[in-house]
Structure formats: structure tokens, C-alpha cells
Amino acid sequence: MTNFFTGFAEGWSLAKPYFKSEQKRVAWGLLGIVVALNLIQVGLNVVLTYWSADFFNAIQVYDVKTVLTLLYLPIVQIPGKGPMAGFAELVTVYVLIAVYATYLTQMLQIKWRQWLTIHYVENWLHDRAYYNISLSQTPNAVVDNPDQRISEDLNDFTNNTLSLGTDFITNVVTLLSFVFVLYSISGSITLFGITIPGYMLWVAVLYSLVGTGITHLIGRRLVPLSFNQQKLEANFRFRLVRVRENPEGIALSHGESEEDTELRSSFQFVRDNFWAIMRRTKVLNFFTISFSQIASIFPLVVTLPRYFSKQVGLGGLQQIQLVFGQVQGALSWFVTSYQNLVLLRATVSRLYGFREAMENARAMAAHGPAVSNGTNELILRDLTLTLPDGRKLLDGAALQLKPGEPVIFSGASGAGKSTLFRAIAGIWPFGSGEIKRPVGSLIFLPQKPYFPLGTLKRNLAYPSATENLSNADAANALNIMGLEHLVPLLEESANWGLALSGGEQQRLALARAFLAKPDWLFLDEATSALDKPLAERVWMALRTMLPHTTIIAISHHETSSRHLNLTNRALDQAA
């Protein structure tokens, strides 16, 4: 039970920001209307129990006129009782209320989900939290499948929170509304010389408390199992996506058998955990279904002695059954909602952990070397860079580069060349020292460039707006990089990271840099996928078309040094 109280506190911390946001009036307004509509339904249910009593009493005495008028007329005058709403009127109002309660609940859910999605995406991208999460080595900061947490978990959270929340409020009001009705109509019973007034109420309370306790004892293991199921499903889906995104590499390696083995193994975990859920759910269902079925007949069995002794009529018997069902149902909300509560608890745990990981990752952005802008040169002072596990790559490195002084960094594999570029870019949070970057625009091209989904033209303009790039300039950049065959495809949308070869991807990224014309261009093995003649052509184009750009490169191509007249500075010497 403590786990659920902890989950409630975590869930409230996730829900609270929206209801305090700039949309709070809309949020509280819709929530208030939804709750009000659900309360009206409770009131209609109370009226329906009295209608049911009058209806079955009329049947018992063969009063055809009253039976028909209760069915068809909007208002019926019951002798000795006063007016009663007709069934047609009650049902019409009930249907309208129920439909709009659902509609407005869905409206609130999508507004809430949209707000949460925007804020989670912003927090994920802000201060490069997504990048720092991928670097983290601490268990508390490791987050599996953040895409699933944003796309699926936020949807499940808003949907289940609203449905369970409004259902809980409705059941509380139902209990308060029907408890006095049940107390007044159930009469009293004498046991062992003690008279118990309103005994059916106490029977309902005892029945529900026993059911709630047993349900929790049986079902509490479902919380970690459901949490794990979401994780394993996401891991399996991620492996499938990896196959989709790397078809050529798998095909050339003839890795189909290995991938099949890995996918089968991944799904085996999904299946085994699901079997564990099935076994636990089977036991839980044995109890909850039995509990519900017994509850449907239990009040009749308990009340039959009063009926046979003519202390209550058929209508009263029917009303007691309905009212008992409402009270027992409200008291048994925990039993009937247990599996949904388990799913919500697992979702809250995943989202809460994700939020904590993002907060920790954003805090990491404040660590690492001090990076500042404003000089005319690139200056490194006492620069120390480490891996996430603390191993040093650079220790007290110092370097000063002037504009127009192209440099190629060399060094043994693992010496920290790429990490140095990450530190200069300001994204590496592990280390110390000072990095002063020059004024003007800086562009960093990794060995494997990133291509967003969209048109080829968008990929050339990225991260700038496509509208700022003319087709003529785009075609010119492609021609310069030897990609003239792609010019007709400028307006075509595709997954260009898969559609293009490694060499084409690198040249497309260089064409992007050419169009941006940065003051400083940092290239990390930017021509590693090109053959020697093509690499020479690309480097010559860079030197010719970007005469005012200072190029800092990591490369093993001799052509880069020859054509750019680069000064070879080994990274270990710079350190």
C-alpha cells in the first residue's frame, strides 16, 4: 500500500504543473465541468433507484397503468409519494450527460497531453539533456527508450489519471449519496441480542473492506511486473527499429540469422514477463470476478427474509439490491480498478524517473570546461578532458589558433581528438579548464552526419529554415560536391540517412557547410568514406569556395594536408 501512496505523490508532482500553467483556467474549467457532469449522473442514479422501486411495486400489484406511465410519460404522479420522472426522460438526460462527460474528458486529456508533450520535449532537448542522458554512467540517470516515455507514457498517464480520478470522485459522491438511502431502507437485524440498524450498510462496508485487502495482497506484484513489461516491450521495438534503419549493413554482413536470434531473445523476455503477469492476473481475476458475481446476488439473499416476512415489497427488494450495489461498488472501487491502478503506477514511475534523469542531465551541462565566446582566436587553457567513468583523455592541454590557420589534428585512436571537438562545441560535460571560442559562426561536422526526415532541400538547409535556401544555391552546392545526380530530388522527402551511401552522406553534409559559409569549420573525419580522388576534389572545393573559413580537421587523408596546407599538430603534442 505504501507503494501506491508513493505513486500518488509522484503522480501529483507530474500532474500539478499543468494545472498551475498558463492553461490553468481552461484545465480547471474543463475538469470542473467533467466532475459536475459525473455528479449529475450520480444524482440520476439515485432517482433511478426510486423509480425502480415504484416500477416493481406497480408490477407486484399488477398496476398496468402505473407501469406504462412510468415508462412513457415525462412526469408520473405516484399515489402517496408525489411526482416521479419517467424512464424516457431520465434515460434521455442520462445519455446526454454521459456523452458530453466523455467528450469533455477527452478534450481535457488531449489538451493536457499536448502541454505535457511540449514541455517534456523542450526539457529533453534543452541544455542537451538528451545527449547528456546518453553519456551518463550512473544507474539513476540511465533512461531506456525516452521516445516511448514521451509518446506512449504521457498518453497513458493523462488518460488513466483522468479516468481513474473522475471515477474515484464519482464513487466517493456515490457513496455519500447512497449510504443514507441504504441505511434508511435496509431496516435492522438482531444478532445475539444486539439490534443493528441499517445492517445492509455495515454488510456492504465489511464486504468491500475484505475484498480490498485480499485484492491488494494478490495484486501488488503486478506493479513491478507491469513496469518491466513496458520496458521490455520498448526494448524489443527498439531492436526492430535498428534492423529497419540498418538494412544494408545487415545484408552485406549476412547478419539475418544473428538478428533473428537477437530479436527472438528480446521477445523471449517480453513473453516470459507477460506470462508472469498472466499468472498473477489469473489469480487476481479468480477473486475479483467471484467478488463481483457474489455481490450481484448477495444483497438479495440477505434481504429475502424481510421480503418473505412481507416487511418489504418487490420494489423495495429491487431498490435495496440497486442501492447496495451502488454502495458496495463505490466501496470496492479499489478492487475493480486495481489493474488500471497498477498500470498507472508503472507509468508514473517511468515518467517520474525520466523527469529526474532530465533534471540531472541538464545539471551536467553546467559542468565541464568553461566555454566562452568573444575572442578572435581559438584558445585552450589548462584543458583536461575525461570520459564519463573518470579516465583522462587530455590533461592540462594548451593551444592557440589564429583565424586563417588551418590545422589537422592527429594522434592515436582513442587519444581524444573527437572528444576535443565536442568540448570546443560546448557539449562535453566531463573535464575542466577554459575554452575561448572565436567570434563568428562555427559549424561542427561529425564523421557520421545527422539527416532529419524531410526533403533533400531541408537537409541541405538544416538547421536553418528551408525558406532561406534557394533551389539554385542548393543545386550549386550539390554540383560542387559531385552530387549532381541528386539535384532533381531536392523536393523529394525520404529517410536520407538510409537512402544515401556513406560517401554521399558525408558530401551532403559538406554541401550543407558550404552553403552556411561559417567562419570556422570543424571536420571530424569528414571524408573518411571517400576514395582518394574524390577526397582530393572535396578538399580542393573547400579551399576554393570557402577562402575565408578557418578549417580545423581530424583526418588521416594526406590530401587534406596537401590541398589545405594544414599544419600538422599532434593532439598529444598540443596537450
Order of alpha helices (4+ residues) and beta strands (2+ residues): alpha-alpha-alpha-beta-beta-alpha-alpha-alpha-beta-beta-alpha-alpha-alpha-alpha-alpha-alpha-alpha-beta-beta-beta-beta-alpha-beta-beta-beta-alpha-alpha-beta-alpha-alpha-beta-alpha-beta-alpha-beta-alpha
